[in-house]
Amino acid sequence: MAGITNVNQTSAATTKQTTSSSNPGMGKDDFLKLLVTQLQYQDPMNPMEDKEFIAQMAQFSSLEQMQNLNSSMMTVQASGMIGTKVTWTADNGDELSGIVSAVKITDGKPSLLVGDVSVALDKVTKVAAPGVGG
């Protein structure tokens, strides 16, 4: 682990933060399943009006665009960290730090490469320019 330093050991009593990714809410796949189910079980004598269907498709399109924008913004944010010193909490609870050398994108999700370690963005607790604080 060249270039990575152990900042300190955290105690077992440290509470773990929860992130919004633990319960992301309704995603585009859920929305599409709901729409298909609604169409499948609609009353044939009283079908959904065209304007309602178009409104729901517009909502679906907006949701998908927002998710794509969020993914792009995360990639831009990660790319902006190249050359900076980051501190993160490892899976074992240790607080580590090092300089970001690259960004790796796996399944559309960016992670930071610090030495030979891949760090998820949600694990980062501190970002500082090289040689500043730490």
C-alpha positions as CSV (number, residue, x, y, z in Angstrom):
1,M,0.0,0.0,0.0
2,A,2.5,2.6,-1.1
3,G,1.5,6.1,-0.4
4,I,-1.2,5.3,2.1
5,T,-0.9,6.1,5.8
6,N,-2.9,4.9,8.7
7,V,-4.3,8.1,10.3
8,N,-5.5,6.5,13.5
9,Q,-7.4,3.5,14.9
10,T,-11.0,4.2,15.5
11,S,-12.7,2.7,18.6
12,A,-15.3,0.0,18.5
13,A,-17.8,2.4,19.9
14,T,-17.6,4.6,16.8
15,T,-21.0,4.8,15.2
16,K,-21.3,4.1,11.6
17,Q,-23.0,6.8,9.4
18,T,-25.8,5.7,7.1
19,T,-25.9,7.1,3.6
20,S,-28.7,7.9,1.3
21,S,-27.6,5.0,-0.9
22,S,-28.7,2.5,1.8
23,N,-32.3,3.4,0.9
24,P,-32.3,5.0,-2.5
25,G,-36.1,5.1,-2.9
26,M,-37.9,4.4,-6.2
27,G,-35.5,4.0,-9.1
28,K,-36.2,4.0,-12.8
29,D,-36.6,0.2,-12.9
30,D,-39.2,0.4,-10.1
31,F,-41.1,3.2,-11.9
32,L,-41.1,1.2,-15.2
33,K,-42.4,-2.0,-13.4
34,L,-45.1,0.0,-11.8
35,L,-46.2,1.5,-15.1
36,V,-46.2,-1.8,-16.9
37,T,-48.3,-3.4,-14.0
38,Q,-50.7,-0.5,-14.1
39,L,-51.2,-1.0,-17.9
40,Q,-51.5,-4.8,-17.5
41,Y,-54.3,-4.5,-14.9
42,Q,-56.2,-1.5,-16.1
43,D,-60.0,-1.8,-16.7
44,P,-60.5,-2.5,-20.4
45,M,-63.8,-0.7,-20.3
46,N,-62.1,2.4,-18.8
47,P,-58.5,2.5,-20.1
48,M,-55.9,5.0,-19.1
49,E,-56.3,8.2,-21.1
50,D,-53.5,9.1,-23.5
51,K,-52.6,12.3,-21.6
52,E,-52.2,10.3,-18.4
53,F,-49.9,7.8,-20.1
54,I,-47.9,10.6,-21.8
55,A,-47.5,12.3,-18.4
56,Q,-46.2,9.1,-16.8
57,M,-43.8,8.5,-19.6
58,A,-42.5,12.1,-19.2
59,Q,-42.0,11.5,-15.5
60,F,-40.1,8.3,-16.3
61,S,-37.9,10.1,-18.8
62,S,-37.2,12.9,-16.3
63,L,-36.3,10.4,-13.7
64,E,-33.8,8.6,-16.0
65,Q,-32.2,11.9,-17.0
66,M,-31.8,13.0,-13.4
67,Q,-30.1,9.6,-12.6
68,N,-27.8,10.0,-15.6
69,L,-26.9,13.6,-14.5
70,N,-26.2,12.4,-11.0
71,S,-23.9,9.7,-12.3
72,S,-22.0,12.2,-14.5
73,M,-21.7,14.7,-11.6
74,M,-20.2,11.9,-9.4
75,T,-17.6,11.2,-12.1
76,V,-16.7,14.9,-12.5
77,Q,-16.4,15.1,-8.7
78,A,-14.1,12.1,-8.6
79,S,-12.0,13.3,-11.5
80,G,-11.5,16.7,-9.7
81,M,-9.9,14.8,-6.7
82,I,-7.0,13.5,-8.8
83,G,-3.8,14.8,-7.1
84,T,-5.5,15.7,-3.8
85,K,-5.0,14.1,-0.5
86,V,-8.1,12.2,0.8
87,T,-8.9,10.5,4.1
88,W,-11.3,7.6,4.2
89,T,-12.6,5.0,6.6
90,A,-11.6,1.5,5.6
91,D,-14.0,-1.5,6.0
92,N,-12.1,-2.6,9.1
93,G,-12.7,0.9,10.7
94,D,-9.2,2.2,10.2
95,E,-8.9,5.8,9.0
96,L,-6.5,5.9,6.1
97,S,-5.2,8.7,3.8
98,G,-3.3,9.1,0.6
99,I,-3.0,11.0,-2.7
100,V,-5.6,10.1,-5.4
101,S,-3.7,9.0,-8.6
102,A,-6.6,8.0,-10.8
103,V,-10.4,7.4,-11.1
104,K,-11.7,4.0,-11.8
105,I,-15.3,3.6,-13.1
106,T,-17.0,0.2,-12.5
107,D,-20.6,-0.4,-13.5
108,G,-21.0,3.4,-14.0
109,K,-19.8,4.2,-10.5
110,P,-16.5,6.1,-10.0
111,S,-14.0,5.1,-7.3
112,L,-10.7,6.7,-6.4
113,L,-7.4,4.9,-6.8
114,V,-5.0,5.7,-3.9
115,G,-1.9,3.6,-4.3
116,D,-3.2,0.2,-5.1
117,V,-6.5,0.7,-3.1
118,S,-9.8,1.5,-4.7
119,V,-11.8,3.9,-2.5
120,A,-15.6,4.4,-2.9
121,L,-16.6,8.1,-2.9
122,D,-19.0,7.5,0.0
123,K,-16.1,6.3,2.2
124,V,-14.1,9.6,1.8
125,T,-14.3,11.7,5.0
126,K,-11.8,14.5,4.2
127,V,-10.3,16.1,1.0
128,A,-7.3,18.4,1.1
129,A,-4.8,19.7,-1.4
130,P,-1.4,17.8,-1.3
131,G,0.7,19.1,1.6
132,V,-2.2,20.8,3.3
133,G,-3.6,19.5,6.6
134,G,-4.2,16.0,7.3
